């Protein structure tokens, strides 16, 4: 815990007392200037090397903290949110499955009618009858679903379920936000551990060539 706190303090100090004042004072003209001077060369090299030393240790700690925070708080919030909303989701899923089944049967019956070699007027009448019958079935299914939802809202168990479903929304939102933050910090830590070092070495080589060989290029 002492090391974690120290790394976080170092990162905060670097951002607040070093990086931000440095950029405010010198701007960004030292990054890749047209005319490379000793001042812009040293500014770029020192800043990038210092950023590497700070970020390589601090981002690892921050990423580990985000993993533990997500496992201790985010994951339980996601699981509890799913459990609280399971009743509503189950009812809606059952209704959707029944509706899909009716629509599938309707499509198959209409296809069978259209493949029939009967007179066109007879096929049209048969299709209209099938559509009317399935429309009535779907409307009945919808009315049953609405009646069950109304009964659930008025019953004591339904009220508890509604409160649980409402409570599940912020829990799931927090859980997903925790997971997203964890993934972002893990990606950032991977970038600092691998690619930022490569980028820093390349940047220093480019600035060195620019300063030593062609300081006025282009």
C-alpha positions as CSV (number, residue, x, y, z in Angstrom):
1,X,0.0,0.0,0.0
2,X,2.9,2.4,0.7
3,X,4.4,1.7,-2.7
4,X,1.0,2.2,-4.4
5,X,0.5,5.5,-2.6
6,X,4.0,6.6,-3.5
7,X,3.6,5.8,-7.2
8,X,0.3,7.6,-7.3
9,X,1.9,10.7,-5.6
10,X,4.8,10.5,-8.1
11,X,2.5,10.4,-11.0
12,X,0.3,13.3,-9.7
13,X,3.4,15.3,-8.9
14,X,4.9,14.7,-12.4
15,X,1.7,15.8,-14.1
16,X,0.9,18.8,-11.8
17,X,4.4,20.1,-11.0
18,X,6.5,19.1,-14.0
19,X,4.6,18.2,-17.2
20,X,1.9,20.9,-17.1
21,X,4.2,23.8,-16.1
22,X,6.8,22.7,-18.6
23,X,4.3,22.7,-21.5
24,X,2.7,26.0,-20.3
25,X,6.1,27.7,-20.2
26,X,7.7,26.3,-23.4
27,X,4.6,25.3,-25.4
28,X,5.0,22.4,-27.9
29,X,7.5,24.0,-30.3
30,X,10.3,21.8,-29.0
31,X,8.6,18.5,-30.1
32,X,9.8,18.5,-33.7
33,X,10.9,22.1,-34.6
34,X,12.0,23.1,-38.1
35,X,15.3,24.5,-36.6
36,X,16.7,22.2,-33.9
37,X,18.6,24.0,-31.2
38,X,20.4,22.7,-28.1
39,X,17.5,24.0,-26.0
40,X,14.7,22.3,-28.0
41,X,16.8,19.1,-28.2
42,X,17.4,18.9,-24.5
43,X,13.8,19.8,-23.7
44,X,12.5,17.0,-25.9
45,X,14.9,14.4,-24.7
46,X,14.7,15.2,-21.0
47,X,10.9,15.4,-21.1
48,X,10.5,12.0,-22.9
49,X,13.0,10.2,-20.8
50,X,11.4,11.6,-17.6
51,X,8.0,10.6,-18.8
52,X,9.1,7.1,-19.4
53,X,10.6,6.7,-15.9
54,X,7.4,8.0,-14.3
55,X,4.8,6.3,-16.5
56,X,6.5,2.8,-16.5
57,X,6.1,2.5,-12.8
58,X,3.0,4.5,-12.1
59,X,0.7,3.2,-14.8
60,X,1.5,-0.4,-13.7
61,X,0.2,0.4,-10.2
62,X,-2.8,2.3,-11.5
63,X,-3.7,-0.6,-13.8
64,X,-3.4,-3.1,-10.9
65,X,-5.6,-0.9,-8.7
66,X,-8.2,-0.7,-11.4
67,X,-8.2,-4.5,-11.7
68,X,-8.7,-5.0,-8.0
69,X,-11.4,-2.3,-7.8
70,X,-13.3,-3.9,-10.7
71,X,-13.0,-7.4,-9.1
72,X,-14.1,-6.1,-5.6
73,X,-16.8,-3.6,-6.7
74,X,-17.4,-3.6,-10.4
75,X,-17.9,-7.4,-10.9
76,X,-20.3,-7.7,-7.9
77,X,-22.3,-4.7,-9.1
78,X,-22.6,-6.3,-12.6
79,X,-23.7,-9.7,-11.2
80,X,-26.1,-8.1,-8.7
81,X,-27.6,-5.9,-11.4
82,X,-28.2,-8.9,-13.7
83,X,-29.7,-10.9,-10.8
84,X,-32.1,-8.1,-9.9
85,X,-33.2,-7.5,-13.5
86,X,-33.5,-11.2,-14.3
87,X,-37.3,-11.4,-13.7
88,X,-38.1,-8.6,-16.1
89,X,-35.7,-9.8,-18.7
90,X,-37.0,-13.4,-18.4
91,X,-40.6,-12.3,-19.0
92,X,-39.7,-10.1,-22.0
93,X,-37.5,-12.8,-23.4
94,X,-40.4,-15.4,-23.1
95,X,-42.8,-13.0,-24.8
96,X,-40.3,-12.3,-27.6
97,X,-39.7,-16.0,-28.2
98,X,-43.4,-16.7,-28.5
99,X,-43.8,-13.8,-30.9
100,X,-40.9,-15.0,-33.0
101,X,-42.4,-18.5,-33.1
102,X,-45.8,-17.2,-34.3
103,X,-44.1,-15.0,-37.0
104,X,-42.1,-18.0,-38.1
105,X,-45.2,-20.2,-38.4
106,X,-47.0,-17.5,-40.3
107,X,-44.1,-17.1,-42.8
108,X,-44.0,-20.9,-43.3
109,X,-47.8,-21.1,-43.8
110,X,-47.8,-18.2,-46.3
111,X,-44.9,-19.8,-48.2
112,X,-46.8,-23.0,-48.4
113,X,-49.9,-21.2,-49.7
114,X,-47.8,-19.3,-52.4
115,X,-46.3,-22.6,-53.6
116,X,-49.8,-24.0,-54.1
117,X,-50.9,-24.3,-57.8
118,X,-54.4,-23.1,-57.0
119,X,-56.0,-20.1,-58.7
120,X,-54.5,-16.7,-57.8
121,X,-57.7,-15.4,-56.2
122,X,-57.8,-18.5,-54.0
123,X,-54.2,-18.1,-52.9
124,X,-54.8,-14.4,-52.1
125,X,-57.8,-15.3,-50.0
126,X,-55.9,-18.0,-48.2
127,X,-53.0,-15.6,-47.5
128,X,-55.4,-13.0,-46.1
129,X,-57.1,-15.5,-43.9
130,X,-53.7,-16.7,-42.6
131,X,-52.5,-13.2,-41.9
132,X,-55.8,-12.3,-40.2
133,X,-55.6,-15.5,-38.0
134,X,-52.0,-14.9,-37.0
135,X,-52.6,-11.2,-36.4
136,X,-55.4,-12.2,-34.0
137,X,-53.0,-14.6,-32.2
138,X,-50.3,-12.0,-31.9
139,X,-52.7,-9.4,-30.6
140,X,-54.0,-12.0,-28.0
141,X,-50.4,-12.7,-27.0
142,X,-49.7,-9.0,-26.6
143,X,-52.8,-8.5,-24.5
144,X,-51.8,-11.4,-22.3
145,X,-48.4,-9.9,-21.8
146,X,-49.9,-6.5,-20.9
147,X,-52.3,-8.1,-18.5
148,X,-49.4,-10.0,-16.8
149,X,-47.4,-6.8,-16.6
150,X,-50.4,-5.0,-15.0
151,X,-50.9,-7.7,-12.5
152,X,-47.2,-7.7,-11.6
153,X,-47.2,-4.0,-11.1
154,X,-50.1,-4.2,-8.7
155,X,-49.1,-7.3,-6.8
156,X,-46.7,-7.1,-3.8
157,X,-44.2,-9.4,-5.5
158,X,-44.5,-7.3,-8.7
159,X,-43.7,-4.1,-6.7
160,X,-40.7,-5.7,-5.2
161,X,-39.6,-6.8,-8.7
162,X,-40.1,-3.3,-10.1
163,X,-38.0,-1.8,-7.3
164,X,-35.3,-4.5,-7.9
165,X,-35.3,-3.8,-11.6
166,X,-35.0,0.0,-11.0
167,X,-32.1,-0.6,-8.6
168,X,-30.4,-2.9,-11.1
169,X,-29.9,0.0,-13.6
170,X,-27.4,2.1,-11.7
171,X,-25.6,-1.1,-10.5
172,X,-25.2,-2.4,-14.1
173,X,-24.1,1.1,-15.2
174,X,-21.5,1.3,-12.5
175,X,-20.3,-2.2,-13.3
176,X,-19.9,-1.5,-17.0
177,X,-18.2,1.8,-16.3
178,X,-15.8,0.0,-13.9
179,X,-15.1,-2.6,-16.6
180,X,-14.5,0.0,-19.3
181,X,-12.1,2.0,-17.0
182,X,-10.2,-1.2,-16.2
183,X,-9.8,-2.0,-19.9
184,X,-8.7,1.5,-20.8
185,X,-6.1,1.6,-18.0
186,X,-4.8,-1.9,-19.0
187,X,-4.4,-0.7,-22.6
188,X,-2.7,2.4,-21.4
189,X,-0.3,0.4,-19.2
190,X,0.4,-1.9,-22.2
191,X,1.2,1.1,-24.4
192,X,3.5,2.6,-21.8
193,X,5.2,-0.7,-21.1
194,X,5.9,-1.6,-24.8
195,X,5.1,0.9,-27.4
196,X,5.9,4.1,-25.5
197,X,9.5,3.0,-24.9
198,X,9.9,2.2,-28.6
199,X,8.3,5.5,-29.5
200,X,10.7,7.3,-27.1
201,X,13.8,5.7,-28.5
202,X,12.7,6.5,-32.1
203,X,11.8,10.1,-31.1
204,X,15.2,10.6,-29.5
205,X,17.0,9.1,-32.5
206,X,15.1,11.4,-34.9
207,X,15.9,14.5,-32.7
208,X,19.5,13.5,-32.5
209,X,19.9,13.1,-36.2
210,X,18.0,16.4,-36.7
211,X,20.2,18.2,-34.2
212,X,23.6,16.8,-35.1
213,X,23.4,16.2,-38.8
214,X,20.6,18.4,-40.3
215,X,19.6,21.0,-37.6
216,X,18.1,23.3,-40.3
217,X,16.2,20.6,-42.2
218,X,13.9,21.2,-43.9
